[in-house]
Amino acid sequence: MDHDQADKLRNNSSEIAEILSALSHESRLFALSFLIDGEKELKFLIEKTGLSKNGLVNHLSTLMDAGLVERVSRGKYRLTKDGAGYVSDMVDQYLVSERYRAKRQRIDTTMYQWRIQTVDEKIVSNPAEFKPSWFSYQGAVQGVLNSHGVEIGLTEVVAVSGYGWITNAMKKHLCPSAPSAFHSDVWSNIYNATEALGYKIEVIKSGIFEWDENQKPTPDSAKNADKQYKAVKKEINADRPVVMWGIPIPEYGIVNGYRGEEYIVSTFRRLLEQPDTPIHYTGLMAPGGLCILRFTEPIQTDPKQVAAETLKLGYKLGTGDVPQIPEYVLGPEAYDVLANNLTEEPLDENSHHGTGYTLACLMEGKHCVKEYLKKINPLINVELVGISEKYSTVYQILNKCHEIFPLGPGEMPEKNRIETADYLRQAKKIEVDALEDLQIVLEAI
């Protein structure tokens, strides 16, 4: 802690102590856990916490006095903005604390012998490690390929798979779904193109995965999840990690093993210094259906042919010449949709995060495309530097947008929204020019 922080602590110790006092009761923390995802009726909280009505009301009054909870209407409560921040920071800090790590180590040590004797367990000999990436598909794929000895970086994974060429937006909403909400044909293109990175890939789909009104998998979904778990165990027993969709936010992640009925995973959490705890085979979030990628065997590729095919796919995905989901727009027009959503559509609690995450994924994609174009320029008989420079400009514009709207919650002043919308429209013009230049290149090769 620096001197400035020390002074702030001394000058505000009484107020901070009041907040910590409100948070220092197990029953109050338990009640807060049910308010994290939105406002709740008092009756609901009584049922979930097991507290008496008077006892719960007293605890909620303490939390309201500390500014952590507010009464929305008669008998209905929710976290305040401050309350949500304190709860999030408190939980995050605990999960990276030495105390938590020591606790996990004690539990693991205690359970080790029991697991060996009673639990079906297997971990691959060379576990794959999730790699840094804003969108999880690339981080998971690069991790598995690297574990198989394929020396490849994020730039190649993003560009060759086709993902980095895509610009996608949800109509009339600023939610964080745009970076993954593509038509199944688009995902098939991405999966097929990923093989050009040097490994044979088989996509296994095990059916739908949906929850009932009690937030539990439906009977059919549970059966499908069991089917997928058996397929994953087969791969792990063959000493091959897999990439899986829906672990569990939903994100792509890596499965390196199994233990009992749980997947042993590597996900983006490790980049945040959070524990990658095992996940029950039904504890997934997989909109669109259950899906895993098997990496079965290495294949020989011709770099020049891969470069040419990547440019063809990049043009197809970049221009949006593919089937699209009705609620979304894929292609250059997506920049206009994002811009219009910022200036004309109503905002909600997901708008800032959705904007920041979408911009981060777009920024990373265009950066990797411009770097890939520079890398393959010597392989292609036509000059690609000019196109690379245009994608570089698009990346720089998106970087400015992301500086205005970083990841996480936050305010969205009208001035910032208008400025970002203008930037997005500039990016569209430049990317359209780049794609027109790319069309000329494709005609030449």
C-alpha positions in Angstrom: 0.0 0.0 0.0 1.4 3.4 -1.0 1.3 6.6 1.1 -1.7 7.9 -0.7 -3.7 4.7 0.0 -2.6 4.8 3.7 -3.8 8.4 4.0 -7.2 7.5 2.5 -7.5 4.5 4.9 -6.8 6.7 7.9 -9.1 9.5 6.8 -12.0 7.2 6.0 -11.5 4.4 8.6 -14.8 5.0 10.3 -16.9 4.8 7.1 -14.9 1.7 5.9 -15.4 0.0 9.2 -19.1 0.6 9.0 -19.2 -1.1 5.6 -17.0 -4.0 6.7 -19.2 -4.5 9.8 -22.3 -4.8 7.6 -20.5 -7.4 5.5 -19.1 -9.3 8.5 -22.1 -11.6 9.1 -22.4 -15.0 7.4 -26.2 -14.7 7.1 -26.0 -11.3 5.4 -23.4 -12.5 3.0 -25.6 -15.5 2.2 -28.5 -13.1 1.5 -26.4 -10.9 -0.7 -25.5 -14.0 -2.9 -29.1 -14.2 -4.0 -29.2 -10.5 -5.0 -26.1 -10.6 -7.3 -28.2 -11.4 -10.4 -31.0 -9.0 -9.8 -33.7 -7.8 -7.4 -35.6 -10.3 -5.3 -38.9 -10.5 -3.4 -38.6 -10.8 0.4 -40.5 -14.1 0.3 -38.0 -15.5 -2.1 -35.1 -14.5 0.2 -36.8 -16.0 3.2 -37.2 -19.3 1.4 -33.6 -19.4 0.2 -31.8 -18.2 3.4 -34.0 -20.1 5.9 -34.1 -17.0 8.1 -37.2 -15.7 9.9 -38.9 -12.7 8.4 -37.9 -10.5 11.3 -34.3 -11.8 11.2 -33.9 -11.3 7.5 -35.4 -7.8 7.6 -33.0 -6.8 10.3 -30.1 -8.0 8.3 -31.3 -6.2 5.2 -31.8 -3.0 7.2 -28.1 -3.2 8.3 -27.1 -3.6 4.7 -29.3 -0.7 3.6 -27.8 1.5 6.3 -24.4 0.8 4.9 -25.5 1.7 1.4 -25.1 -1.9 0.1 -28.8 -2.8 -0.5 -31.8 -0.8 -1.4 -35.6 -1.4 -1.3 -37.0 -1.2 -4.8 -40.6 -1.4 -3.8 -42.6 -2.9 -1.0 -41.1 -6.3 -0.2 -38.5 -6.2 -3.0 -34.8 -5.6 -2.7 -31.7 -5.3 -4.8 -27.9 -4.5 -4.6 -26.9 -0.9 -5.0 -24.1 -0.1 -7.4 -21.7 0.2 -4.4 -23.0 -3.1 -3.0 -22.4 -4.9 -6.3 -18.9 -3.5 -6.4 -18.0 -4.5 -2.8 -19.4 -8.0 -3.3 -17.5 -8.5 -6.6 -14.2 -7.2 -5.3 -14.5 -9.1 -2.0 -15.2 -12.5 -3.7 -12.5 -11.9 -6.4 -9.9 -11.0 -3.7 -10.8 -14.1 -1.6 -10.4 -16.4 -4.6 -6.8 -15.1 -5.3 -5.9 -15.0 -1.6 -3.3 -17.1 0.1 -5.9 -18.2 2.6 -8.1 -19.6 -0.1 -5.2 -21.3 -1.8 -4.1 -22.9 1.5 -7.7 -24.1 2.1 -7.8 -25.7 -1.4 -4.4 -27.3 -0.8 -5.6 -28.8 2.5 -8.8 -30.1 0.9 -6.8 -31.6 -2.1 -4.3 -33.2 0.2 -7.0 -34.7 2.4 -8.9 -36.1 -0.6 -6.0 -37.3 -2.6 -5.8 -40.9 -1.3 -9.6 -41.2 -1.3 -9.7 -40.1 -5.0 -7.0 -42.6 -6.0 -8.9 -45.4 -4.4 -12.5 -44.5 -5.3 -12.7 -42.0 -8.2 -12.3 -42.7 -11.9 -9.6 -40.2 -12.8 -7.3 -39.4 -15.8 -5.3 -36.4 -16.9 -3.5 -36.2 -20.2 0.3 -36.5 -20.0 0.9 -33.1 -21.6 -2.0 -30.8 -20.4 -2.8 -27.9 -22.7 -2.8 -24.4 -21.3 -5.4 -21.8 -22.2 -3.6 -18.9 -24.0 -4.3 -15.1 -23.7 -7.1 -14.1 -26.1 -10.1 -11.8 -25.8 -12.3 -14.5 -27.4 -12.0 -18.0 -25.9 -12.0 -20.0 -29.2 -8.6 -18.8 -30.1 -7.1 -19.2 -26.6 -8.3 -22.8 -26.4 -7.3 -23.8 -29.9 -3.8 -22.3 -29.6 -3.4 -24.0 -26.2 -4.2 -27.5 -27.6 -2.1 -27.1 -30.7 0.9 -25.9 -28.7 0.5 -28.9 -26.4 0.7 -31.1 -29.5 3.9 -29.4 -30.6 2.5 -27.1 -33.2 4.5 -23.9 -32.8 1.8 -21.4 -33.7 0.8 -18.0 -32.3 -2.4 -16.1 -31.7 -2.1 -14.2 -35.0 -2.2 -17.4 -37.1 -5.1 -18.9 -35.1 -7.3 -15.8 -35.4 -6.6 -15.1 -39.1 -6.4 -18.6 -40.5 -9.5 -19.8 -38.7 -11.3 -16.9 -40.3 -12.6 -15.5 -36.9 -10.6 -12.2 -37.1 -12.1 -11.2 -40.4 -15.7 -11.2 -38.9 -17.5 -8.1 -37.8 -20.8 -9.0 -36.1 -23.4 -7.0 -34.1 -26.8 -7.7 -32.5 -29.6 -5.6 -33.8 -31.0 -3.1 -31.3 -28.9 -4.3 -28.4 -25.5 -3.8 -26.9 -25.0 -7.3 -25.4 -21.8 -9.4 -25.1 -23.1 -12.1 -27.4 -22.0 -10.6 -30.7 -18.4 -12.2 -30.6 -19.8 -15.7 -30.7 -23.4 -15.5 -32.1 -22.8 -16.8 -35.7 -24.8 -19.0 -38.0 -23.8 -22.7 -37.7 -22.5 -22.5 -41.3 -20.1 -19.8 -40.2 -18.9 -21.9 -37.3 -18.4 -24.8 -39.7 -16.2 -22.6 -41.9 -14.2 -21.6 -38.9 -13.8 -25.2 -37.6 -12.8 -26.5 -41.1 -10.3 -23.6 -41.7 -8.7 -24.3 -38.3 -7.4 -27.6 -39.7 -5.0 -25.5 -41.9 -3.0 -24.7 -38.7 -1.6 -28.2 -38.9 -3.9 -30.7 -37.1 -6.9 -32.8 -38.2 -10.0 -31.8 -36.3 -13.3 -33.6 -35.8 -16.2 -31.7 -34.4 -18.5 -33.8 -32.2 -22.0 -32.5 -31.4 -24.1 -34.2 -28.7 -27.3 -32.3 -29.1 -29.1 -29.5 -27.3 -28.4 -28.4 -23.7 -31.2 -26.4 -22.0 -32.3 -25.6 -18.5 -35.7 -26.0 -16.9 -37.5 -23.4 -14.8 -35.5 -24.6 -11.7 -32.2 -23.8 -13.5 -31.4 -27.5 -13.9 -30.7 -29.4 -17.2 -33.8 -30.9 -18.8 -33.8 -34.7 -18.9 -32.8 -34.7 -22.6 -30.0 -32.2 -21.9 -28.7 -34.4 -19.1 -28.6 -37.4 -21.4 -26.8 -35.4 -24.1 -24.3 -34.1 -21.5 -23.6 -37.7 -20.5 -23.1 -38.7 -24.1 -20.6 -35.8 -24.5 -18.8 -36.8 -21.2 -18.3 -40.3 -22.5 -16.9 -38.9 -25.8 -14.5 -36.6 -23.9 -13.3 -39.5 -21.6 -12.5 -41.5 -24.7 -10.3 -38.7 -25.9 -8.6 -38.2 -22.6 -7.9 -41.9 -22.3 -6.3 -41.6 -25.7 -4.1 -38.9 -24.1 -5.6 -36.0 -26.2 -7.0 -32.8 -24.7 -10.1 -31.4 -26.3 -11.7 -28.0 -26.8 -15.2 -27.7 -25.5 -18.0 -25.1 -25.9 -19.9 -24.0 -22.8 -17.3 -24.0 -19.9 -19.5 -22.4 -18.5 -20.2 -18.7 -19.1 -20.5 -19.7 -22.1 -17.0 -19.8 -23.3 -14.7 -22.2 -25.1 -12.2 -24.0 -22.8 -9.8 -26.9 -22.7 -10.5 -30.2 -21.1 -7.3 -31.9 -19.9 -8.9 -34.7 -17.9 -11.8 -36.1 -15.9 -12.3 -36.9 -12.2 -15.4 -38.8 -11.2 -18.2 -36.9 -13.0 -16.2 -33.7 -13.5 -14.1 -32.1 -16.2 -10.6 -31.0 -15.3 -10.2 -27.8 -17.4 -8.0 -24.9 -18.4 -9.9 -21.7 -19.1 -9.5 -17.9 -19.3 -9.7 -17.8 -15.5 -6.1 -18.7 -15.2 -5.3 -15.4 -16.9 -7.1 -13.7 -14.1 -5.2 -15.7 -11.5 -8.5 -17.4 -10.5 -8.7 -21.2 -9.9 -9.8 -23.5 -12.7 -12.0 -25.6 -10.5 -13.4 -28.9 -11.9 -16.8 -28.7 -13.6 -19.5 -31.3 -13.4 -20.4 -32.7 -16.8 -23.9 -31.2 -16.5 -22.7 -27.8 -15.2 -22.3 -26.2 -18.6 -23.8 -23.2 -20.4 -23.9 -24.2 -24.1 -26.4 -22.2 -26.1 -26.6 -23.7 -29.6 -25.8 -27.2 -28.4 -23.1 -29.3 -26.9 -19.9 -29.3 -29.0 -16.3 -30.6 -28.6 -13.3 -30.4 -31.0 -11.1 -33.6 -31.3 -7.5 -33.0 -32.4 -6.8 -36.4 -33.9 -3.5 -36.3 -35.9 -1.0 -33.8 -37.4 -1.4 -33.0 -41.1 1.0 -31.5 -43.6 0.1 -28.1 -45.1 1.5 -25.9 -47.8 2.0 -22.4 -46.4 1.3 -20.7 -49.8 -1.9 -22.6 -50.3 -3.0 -21.9 -46.7 -2.4 -18.2 -47.2 -4.5 -18.2 -50.4 -7.3 -20.1 -48.8 -7.2 -17.8 -45.8 -7.6 -14.7 -48.0 -10.6 -16.3 -49.8 -12.3 -17.2 -46.5 -11.4 -13.8 -45.0 -13.0 -12.0 -47.9 -16.1 -14.2 -47.6 -16.5 -13.7 -43.9 -15.4 -10.0 -44.0 -18.0 -9.0 -46.5 -20.7 -11.0 -44.8 -21.3 -13.3 -47.8 -22.5 -16.1 -45.5 -25.8 -17.2 -43.8 -26.7 -15.0 -40.9 -28.8 -15.3 -37.7 -31.9 -13.0 -38.1 -31.2 -11.1 -34.9 -27.6 -10.2 -36.0 -25.7 -8.5 -38.8 -22.4 -9.9 -40.0 -20.2 -7.9 -42.3 -19.3 -4.2 -42.7 -22.9 -3.1 -41.9 -22.3 -4.4 -38.4 -20.3 -1.2 -37.7 -23.4 0.9 -38.5 -25.5 -1.3 -36.3 -23.1 -0.9 -33.4 -23.0 2.8 -33.9 -26.8 3.1 -34.1 -27.2 1.0 -31.0 -24.9 3.3 -29.1 -26.7 6.5 -30.1 -30.3 5.4 -30.6 -31.2 2.3 -28.6 -32.0 2.2 -24.8 -29.2 1.1 -22.5 -29.4 -1.5 -19.7 -27.0 -3.0 -17.2 -25.2 -5.1 -19.8 -24.7 -2.3 -22.3 -21.3 -1.1 -21.1 -19.8 -4.6 -20.7 -21.4 -5.7 -24.0 -19.8 -2.8 -25.8 -16.4 -3.2 -24.2 -16.3 -6.9 -24.9 -17.4 -6.6 -28.5 -14.9 -3.9 -29.2 -12.1 -5.9 -27.5 -12.8 -8.9 -29.7 -13.0 -6.8 -32.9 -9.8 -5.0 -32.0 -7.9 -8.2 -31.5 -9.3 -9.7 -34.7 -8.3 -6.8 -36.9 -4.9 -6.6 -35.3 -4.2 -10.3 -36.0 -5.4 -9.9 -39.6 -3.1 -7.0 -40.3 -0.1 -8.9 -38.7 -1.0 -12.0 -40.7 -1.1 -10.0 -44.0 2.4 -8.7 -43.3 3.6 -12.2 -42.6 2.3 -13.9 -45.7 3.1 -11.0 -48.1 6.3 -12.8 -49.3 4.3 -15.9 -50.1 1.8 -14.2 -52.4 2.6 -12.8 -55.8 0.5 -9.7 -55.1 1.3 -6.8 -52.7 -0.6 -7.0 -49.4 1.1 -4.2 -47.5 -1.6 -1.6 -48.5 -4.4 -3.9 -47.2 -2.4 -4.6 -44.0 -2.0 -0.8 -43.4 -5.8 -0.3 -43.8 -6.5 -3.0 -41.2 -3.9 -1.4 -39.0 -5.9 1.8 -39.2 -9.1 0.0 -38.4 -7.3 -1.6 -35.4 -6.1 1.8 -34.2 -9.7 3.2 -34.4 -11.1 0.3 -32.5 -8.4 0.7 -29.9 -9.6 4.3 -29.4 -13.2 3.0 -29.0 -12.1 0.4 -26.4 -10.2 3.0 -24.4 -13.6 4.9 -24.2 -15.5 1.8 -23.3 -13.2 -0.8 -21.5 -14.4 -4.1 -20.2 -16.7 -4.2 -17.2 -19.5 -2.1 -15.9 -19.4 1.7 -16.2 -21.2 4.8 -17.2 -22.1 5.6 -20.8 -22.3 9.4 -21.2 -23.9 10.5 -24.5 -20.8 12.4 -25.5 -18.7 9.1 -25.3 -21.4 7.2 -27.2 -21.5 9.7 -30.0 -17.7 9.8 -30.3 -17.5 6.0 -30.4 -20.2 5.8 -33.0 -18.4 8.2 -35.2 -15.2 6.1 -34.9 -17.1 3.0 -35.8 -18.4 4.5 -39.0 -14.9 5.6 -39.9 -13.7 2.0 -39.3 -16.4 0.7 -41.6 -15.3 2.9 -44.5 -11.7 1.9 -44.2 -12.4 -1.8 -43.9 -14.7 -1.7 -46.9 -11.8 -0.2 -48.9 -9.5 -3.0 -47.6 -12.0 -5.7 -48.7 -12.3 -4.1 -52.1 -8.5 -4.2 -52.4 -8.5 -7.8 -51.2 -11.1 -8.7 -54.0 -8.6 -7.4 -56.6 -5.8 -9.5 -55.0 -8.0 -12.7 -55.1 -8.7 -12.1 -58.8 -4.9 -11.9 -59.4 -4.0 -15.1 -57.5 
